[in-house]
Amino acid sequence: MISLSPSRTLRALATVALVGFGAFAHAQQVFRVTTIPEEAATEQVRKFTPIASYLEKRLGMKVEFTPVNDYPAAVEALVNKKVDLVWFGGFTHVQAQLRSGGKIIPIAQREEDTKFQSVFIAKTDSGIKTLSDLKGKQISFGSQSSTSGHLMPRNFLLEAGLNPEKDFKRIAYSGAHDATIASVVSGKVEAAALDITVWRKFVSENKVDTKAVNVFYTTPPFFNYNWSVHADLPAALREKITKALLDLDAGTPEGKEILQLNRATRYIPTKAENYKGLEAAGRSAGLIGAP
C-alpha cells in the first residue's frame, strides 16, 4: 500500500479535479456554425437550425447556429476561427482561402453544387429577352461576394461582350437573393441575376408571379456552395462532421427535412481544386487581385 503525504494527496486530488473539469469543459464545448446570408436572417435560422440540432447529436457537443450580417463577415468569422463550420458560396470559399493563406478546407457540397447555375430575370413586358438587351438598363446583382448572384453572372456577361460598368445604366447590389427578386418585382431595377435554386423555391412557393417576372437567361453550369472548416480544427472532429453531412439520408424524416431545407438531394465530398475555376473567374472579372 502506498502512503501519500498530505501535500502530495492535495496535489493528486487537484490533478483529478483538473482532469475532471477538463472533461466537463470538453463536454460543454460549443461548436459554432454560420452561413453566408444568401437570404433574410429569419430564413437562415429556419433553414439551418435543424442541421445544427442534427450535428449536436452526431458530434456529442453543443452546436450553435448564428447568422451574420453580410458575406464578408462569414469569411472573416472562419478565417479568424470565430466559428467552426461555415456554409460558403464558391466565391466566398475562395476569398476565405486567399485571406487565410490556404487554411480553409471544403469538406462537403450538395450534389447540385457540381453543376450549379444562375438565372437572369426581368419583367415579362420589359422587352428584355437576351443578355444584349441589358444594354442601357438598370441591373441588380446580389451581394458583391456572391458566386451565383454576382461573380458568375458577371463572368458570363463579360464572355458575352458586355461590361457592366460601361454598358448598364446603373448597377445595384441587393445583398441577398430574395432581395434581388424583390428589386425586379418592385421595378427598382429592370433585370437581375440570382441563384437558380432560390428562384425555383420562390416559384414553387408562389412567392413570385412568373407571368409578370420570369427568367430570360440561364447560365452554363459551375461549381458552387460548400461546407468549409479551418485547417486548425482537429482532424478527428473534421472527419466526424464530414461523415455526419454525408450520412444525411432523404429516406429518414430528419434527413428529408434537412436536405429539403438546404435544397439538396444529398451531400457529397468535395475538394479545394473544384473551386480553382471560380478563382480564375474572379481574377478575370477583376474581383480578385493578381496572385
C-alpha positions in Angstrom: 0.0 0.0 0.0 1.4 3.4 -1.0 1.0 6.2 1.5 0.9 9.8 0.3 1.9 12.9 2.3 -0.9 15.4 2.9 0.7 17.8 0.3 1.0 15.1 -2.3 -2.6 14.0 -1.6 -3.8 17.5 -2.2 -1.8 17.7 -5.4 -3.2 14.4 -6.6 -6.8 15.5 -5.8 -6.2 18.8 -7.6 -4.9 16.9 -10.6 -8.0 14.7 -10.6 -10.2 17.7 -10.3 -8.5 19.4 -13.2 -8.8 16.4 -15.4 -12.5 16.1 -14.4 -13.0 19.8 -15.2 -11.2 19.4 -18.5 -13.5 16.5 -19.4 -16.6 18.6 -18.4 -15.3 21.6 -20.4 -14.9 19.4 -23.4 -18.4 18.0 -23.0 -19.7 21.5 -22.8 -17.7 22.8 -25.8 -19.7 24.9 -28.2 -19.4 24.1 -31.9 -20.2 27.3 -33.8 -21.9 27.3 -37.3 -22.8 30.1 -39.6 -23.6 30.8 -43.3 -23.3 33.4 -45.9 -26.6 35.5 -45.7 -28.0 34.5 -49.1 -31.5 35.1 -47.7 -33.0 37.0 -44.8 -31.8 36.1 -41.3 -35.1 34.6 -40.3 -34.9 32.3 -43.3 -31.3 31.3 -42.5 -32.3 30.4 -38.9 -35.2 28.3 -40.2 -33.0 26.5 -42.7 -30.0 25.8 -40.6 -31.4 25.2 -37.1 -32.4 21.6 -37.9 -28.9 20.8 -39.2 -27.4 22.3 -36.1 -29.6 20.1 -33.9 -28.5 17.1 -36.1 -24.8 17.9 -35.7 -25.3 18.3 -32.0 -26.4 14.7 -31.7 -23.7 13.4 -34.1 -20.8 15.3 -32.5 -21.9 15.0 -28.9 -21.4 18.7 -28.1 -23.5 21.8 -28.1 -23.9 23.3 -31.6 -25.0 26.9 -32.1 -26.1 28.4 -35.4 -25.7 32.2 -35.6 -26.4 34.3 -38.7 -24.0 37.0 -39.8 -24.8 40.4 -41.4 -23.1 40.0 -44.7 -20.9 37.8 -46.8 -17.5 39.3 -45.8 -18.5 38.7 -42.1 -18.9 34.9 -42.8 -15.4 34.9 -44.4 -13.7 36.7 -41.5 -15.5 34.5 -39.0 -13.9 31.3 -40.3 -10.6 32.9 -41.2 -10.3 34.2 -37.6 -11.7 30.9 -36.1 -14.6 32.7 -34.5 -16.8 29.9 -35.9 -16.0 26.2 -36.7 -18.2 25.5 -39.8 -19.5 27.8 -42.5 -21.8 27.3 -45.4 -20.0 29.2 -48.1 -20.7 30.1 -51.7 -17.9 29.0 -54.0 -16.6 32.6 -54.3 -16.7 33.2 -50.5 -14.8 29.9 -50.1 -12.2 31.2 -52.5 -12.0 34.5 -50.6 -11.6 32.7 -47.3 -8.8 30.6 -48.8 -6.9 33.6 -50.0 -7.4 35.5 -46.7 -6.2 32.6 -44.7 -3.2 31.7 -46.8 -4.8 28.4 -47.9 -6.0 27.2 -44.5 -9.7 26.7 -45.4 -10.8 23.1 -46.1 -14.0 22.4 -48.1 -15.5 19.1 -46.7 -18.9 18.6 -48.4 -21.2 20.1 -51.0 -24.6 19.3 -52.3 -24.8 17.1 -55.4 -26.5 20.1 -57.0 -23.3 22.2 -56.5 -21.3 20.3 -59.0 -23.4 21.8 -61.8 -24.9 25.0 -60.4 -26.4 27.8 -62.4 -27.6 31.4 -62.1 -30.6 32.9 -63.8 -31.3 36.4 -65.1 -34.8 37.7 -64.6 -36.8 40.6 -65.9 -40.4 41.7 -66.1 -42.1 39.8 -69.0 -43.3 43.1 -70.6 -39.8 44.7 -70.4 -38.7 43.7 -73.8 -35.6 42.1 -72.3 -35.2 38.7 -74.0 -31.4 38.3 -74.3 -28.3 39.5 -72.4 -27.6 42.0 -75.1 -31.0 43.6 -74.3 -29.5 44.6 -70.9 -27.5 47.5 -72.5 -28.6 50.8 -71.0 -30.7 49.2 -68.4 -30.7 49.2 -64.5 -29.4 45.9 -63.3 -29.1 44.3 -59.8 -26.7 41.7 -58.6 -26.9 40.1 -55.1 -24.0 40.5 -52.7 -20.7 41.6 -54.3 -19.2 38.4 -52.8 -22.0 36.1 -54.1 -21.0 33.4 -56.6 -24.4 32.9 -58.2 -25.6 36.4 -57.6 -22.6 38.3 -58.9 -19.3 36.6 -59.8 -20.6 34.1 -62.3 -23.3 36.3 -63.8 -20.7 39.0 -64.3 -18.3 36.3 -65.8 -20.9 35.2 -68.4 -21.8 38.9 -69.2 -18.1 39.6 -69.9 -18.0 36.5 -72.1 -21.0 37.8 -74.0 -19.1 41.1 -74.6 -20.9 43.2 -72.0 -19.1 45.3 -69.5 -21.5 46.1 -66.6 -19.8 49.3 -65.6 -19.8 50.6 -69.2 -22.9 49.1 -70.7 -25.5 49.3 -67.9 -27.3 52.5 -66.9 -27.0 51.6 -63.2 -25.7 48.6 -61.1 -27.3 47.8 -57.8 -26.3 45.2 -55.2 -29.3 43.9 -53.2 -27.2 41.9 -50.7 -29.3 38.7 -50.9 -31.1 36.6 -53.5 -34.6 37.2 -52.1 -34.0 41.0 -52.1 -32.8 40.7 -55.7 -36.2 39.2 -56.8 -38.0 41.9 -54.9 -36.0 44.6 -56.7 -37.3 43.4 -60.1 -40.8 42.8 -58.9 -41.0 46.4 -57.4 -39.5 48.0 -60.5 -36.4 49.3 -58.7 -34.3 47.7 -61.4 -35.2 46.3 -64.8 -33.3 43.0 -64.6 -31.3 41.0 -62.1 -29.2 37.9 -61.6 -29.5 35.3 -58.8 -29.2 31.7 -57.6 -31.3 29.3 -59.6 -32.4 27.3 -56.5 -33.7 30.4 -54.7 -35.6 31.4 -57.9 -37.2 27.9 -58.1 -38.0 28.0 -54.4 -39.9 31.3 -54.8 -41.7 30.0 -57.9 -42.7 26.7 -56.2 -44.0 28.6 -53.1 -46.0 31.0 -55.3 -44.0 34.0 -54.0 -43.5 35.4 -57.5 -45.8 35.7 -60.4 -44.0 34.2 -63.4 -46.5 35.9 -65.7 -45.1 39.2 -64.5 -41.4 38.4 -63.8 -39.6 35.4 -65.3 -36.2 34.0 -66.4 -34.8 35.1 -69.7 -31.4 33.6 -69.5 -29.8 30.7 -67.6 -26.0 30.4 -67.3 -23.8 27.4 -68.1 -23.0 25.3 -65.0 -20.3 25.9 -62.5 -19.2 24.6 -59.0 -20.7 26.4 -56.1 -21.6 26.1 -52.4 -19.8 24.0 -49.8 -19.4 23.4 -46.1 -15.9 24.6 -45.0 -13.8 24.3 -41.9 -10.5 25.8 -40.8 -7.4 23.6 -41.1 -6.7 24.1 -37.4 -9.8 22.2 -36.5 -8.8 18.8 -35.1 -8.7 16.2 -37.9 -10.8 13.7 -35.9 -13.6 16.3 -35.4 -13.4 17.3 -39.1 -13.9 13.7 -40.1 -16.9 13.4 -37.8 -18.6 16.5 -39.3 -17.9 15.3 -42.8 -19.4 11.8 -42.1 -22.4 13.4 -40.4 -23.1 15.5 -43.5 -22.5 12.7 -46.0 -24.8 10.4 -43.9 -27.8 12.6 -44.3 -30.4 10.5 -45.9 -33.6 11.7 -47.5 -35.2 8.3 -46.6 -35.3 9.3 -42.9 -37.7 12.1 -41.6 -34.8 14.1 -40.1 -32.6 13.8 -43.2 -35.5 14.6 -45.5 -36.3 17.8 -43.6 -32.7 19.0 -43.5 -32.0 18.2 -47.2 -35.2 19.9 -48.3 -34.5 23.0 -46.3 -31.0 23.1 -47.8 -32.4 22.5 -51.3 -30.2 19.3 -51.6 -30.6 15.8 -52.9 -27.7 14.7 -50.8 -24.2 15.9 -49.7 -21.1 14.5 -51.4 -17.4 15.0 -50.7 -15.6 18.0 -52.3 -12.1 19.4 -52.6 -10.3 22.7 -53.0 -9.4 22.0 -56.6 -13.1 22.2 -57.5 -13.1 26.0 -56.8 -10.0 26.9 -58.9 -12.2 27.8 -61.8 -14.1 30.3 -59.6 -10.8 31.8 -58.5 -9.8 32.2 -62.2 -13.2 33.8 -63.0 -12.7 36.2 -60.1 -9.4 37.3 -61.4 -10.7 37.7 -64.9 -13.6 39.8 -63.7 -11.3 42.0 -61.6 -12.9 40.9 -58.3 -9.7 39.3 -57.1 -6.3 40.9 -57.5 -3.3 39.3 -59.1 -1.7 36.5 -57.0 
